[in-house]
């Protein structure tokens, strides 16, 4: 299996111990706060969130995974933002440990995790997706997904070869 950390954080800002040294937003709840002299906007958040969701879908396509199973579910914030589409609100009502979600539903699951309403691990027989603190995403795949990695980097996210600490 090949392991990757997918993130918005540029690795050039890590110290020798691997710690990220820039003051950047790390959560949906950071919208409206100031980072590096600029107010972090909802539009900026939604743009990055969509890139993470797209990355998961690209890996699913590469691994020919039609569904991912959600396990280790934890519920955090039951109050959903009014910004969620109806599809996400409907999925949230049905989230359950062990449920399988199709590619068309995965974006909603990813949004719920990234916005800290739930947490869980997504997996199939040949891939996994884990979300960590500070807006990190870890993916393990059996397939050779070089084109997927290139597309994710072209979209503005960073790919590093790192195994998930949630494995």
C-alpha positions as CSV (number, residue, x, y, z in Angstrom):
1,X,0.0,0.0,0.0
2,X,1.1,3.6,-0.7
3,X,0.5,6.2,1.9
4,X,-0.1,10.0,1.5
5,X,-0.9,13.0,3.5
6,X,-2.9,15.5,1.4
7,X,-3.0,19.0,2.8
8,X,-3.4,22.7,2.1
9,X,-0.2,23.3,4.1
10,X,2.9,23.9,2.1
11,X,5.7,21.5,3.3
12,X,8.3,24.2,2.8
13,X,7.0,25.8,6.0
14,X,7.8,22.8,8.2
15,X,10.8,22.8,10.6
16,X,13.3,19.9,10.8
17,X,10.9,18.1,13.2
18,X,8.1,18.3,10.7
19,X,6.0,20.9,12.6
20,X,4.2,23.4,10.5
21,X,5.4,26.9,11.4
22,X,3.0,29.3,9.7
23,X,-0.1,30.7,11.4
24,X,-2.9,29.4,9.1
25,X,-6.5,28.5,9.5
26,X,-7.1,24.9,10.5
27,X,-10.9,24.6,11.0
28,X,-14.3,25.7,9.6
29,X,-14.7,27.6,12.9
30,X,-11.8,29.8,11.9
31,X,-13.9,31.6,9.3
32,X,-13.8,35.4,10.0
33,X,-10.6,35.3,11.9
34,X,-7.4,37.0,10.7
35,X,-4.4,35.1,9.5
36,X,-1.3,36.8,8.1
37,X,-3.2,40.1,8.1
38,X,-6.2,38.9,6.1
39,X,-9.6,37.8,7.1
40,X,-10.3,34.2,6.4
41,X,-13.4,34.1,4.3
42,X,-16.2,31.5,3.7
43,X,-15.4,31.5,0.0
44,X,-11.7,30.6,0.7
45,X,-12.8,27.8,3.1
46,X,-15.3,26.4,0.6
47,X,-12.7,26.4,-2.2
48,X,-10.2,24.4,-0.1
49,X,-13.0,22.0,1.2
50,X,-14.0,21.3,-2.4
51,X,-10.4,20.4,-3.3
52,X,-10.3,17.9,-0.4
53,X,-13.6,16.3,-1.5
54,X,-12.4,16.2,-5.1
55,X,-9.1,14.5,-4.0
56,X,-11.1,11.7,-2.3
57,X,-13.2,11.2,-5.4
58,X,-10.1,11.1,-7.6
59,X,-8.6,8.4,-5.4
60,X,-11.9,6.4,-5.4
61,X,-11.8,6.6,-9.2
62,X,-8.2,5.5,-9.4
63,X,-8.9,2.6,-7.0
64,X,-12.2,1.7,-8.7
65,X,-13.9,2.1,-5.4
66,X,-17.6,2.6,-5.8
67,X,-18.3,2.9,-2.1
68,X,-16.4,3.7,1.1
69,X,-17.5,2.3,4.5
70,X,-17.6,4.7,7.5
71,X,-16.2,3.3,10.7
72,X,-15.0,4.6,14.1
73,X,-17.8,7.2,14.0
74,X,-17.8,10.0,16.6
75,X,-20.4,12.7,16.8
76,X,-19.4,16.2,17.8
77,X,-21.6,19.0,16.7
78,X,-25.2,18.1,16.1
79,X,-26.1,21.7,15.0
80,X,-25.4,21.9,11.3
81,X,-24.5,25.1,9.5
82,X,-27.3,26.6,7.4
83,X,-24.6,26.6,4.7
84,X,-25.0,22.8,4.2
85,X,-27.0,21.7,1.1
86,X,-30.1,19.5,1.8
87,X,-28.1,16.4,0.7
88,X,-25.6,16.9,3.5
89,X,-28.3,17.4,6.1
90,X,-30.1,14.3,4.9
91,X,-26.9,12.2,5.0
92,X,-26.1,13.5,8.5
93,X,-29.4,12.2,9.8
94,X,-28.4,8.7,8.6
95,X,-24.7,8.6,9.6
96,X,-24.1,5.3,11.3
97,X,-21.0,3.3,12.1
98,X,-20.5,0.7,9.3
99,X,-22.6,2.4,6.7
100,X,-21.4,2.3,3.1
101,X,-21.5,5.5,1.1
102,X,-21.3,5.9,-2.7
103,X,-19.2,8.3,-4.6
104,X,-22.1,10.6,-5.0
105,X,-22.5,10.7,-1.1
106,X,-18.9,10.9,-0.2
107,X,-18.6,14.7,-0.6
108,X,-21.3,15.1,2.0
109,X,-19.6,12.7,4.4
110,X,-16.3,14.6,3.8
111,X,-17.9,17.9,4.5
112,X,-19.4,16.6,7.8
113,X,-16.0,15.4,8.9
114,X,-14.0,18.5,7.7
115,X,-16.5,20.8,9.4
116,X,-16.2,18.8,12.6
117,X,-19.8,17.6,12.9
118,X,-18.6,14.0,12.8
119,X,-15.4,12.1,12.6
120,X,-14.7,8.6,11.2
121,X,-12.5,6.5,9.0
122,X,-13.5,5.8,5.4
123,X,-12.3,2.6,3.7
124,X,-12.8,0.0,1.0
125,X,-10.9,-3.2,0.2
126,X,-8.1,-1.2,-1.5
127,X,-8.0,2.3,0.0
128,X,-8.7,4.3,3.1
129,X,-9.2,8.0,4.0
130,X,-8.5,9.4,7.4
131,X,-9.0,13.0,8.5
132,X,-6.8,14.5,11.2
133,X,-6.3,17.6,13.2
134,X,-5.3,20.9,11.6
135,X,-7.0,20.0,8.3
136,X,-4.8,17.1,7.4
137,X,-6.1,14.2,5.2
138,X,-4.4,10.8,5.0
139,X,-5.0,8.3,2.2
140,X,-3.7,4.8,1.6
141,X,-4.1,3.1,-1.7
142,X,-3.3,-0.2,-3.3
143,X,-3.3,1.2,-6.8
144,X,-0.7,3.3,-8.7
145,X,-2.3,6.7,-8.6
146,X,0.4,8.9,-10.1
147,X,-2.0,10.8,-12.4
148,X,-4.3,11.4,-9.4
149,X,-1.5,12.8,-7.3
150,X,-0.5,15.1,-10.1
151,X,-4.1,16.4,-10.5
152,X,-4.4,17.0,-6.8
153,X,-1.1,19.0,-6.8
154,X,-2.3,20.9,-9.9
155,X,-5.5,21.8,-7.9
156,X,-3.3,23.5,-5.3
157,X,-3.0,20.9,-2.5
158,X,0.2,19.3,-1.3
159,X,1.0,15.6,-1.4
160,X,3.5,14.0,1.0
161,X,4.4,10.4,1.5
162,X,3.2,10.0,5.1
163,X,1.3,7.1,6.7
164,X,-1.8,7.9,8.6
165,X,-1.4,8.2,12.4
166,X,-5.0,6.9,12.7
167,X,-4.2,3.5,11.0
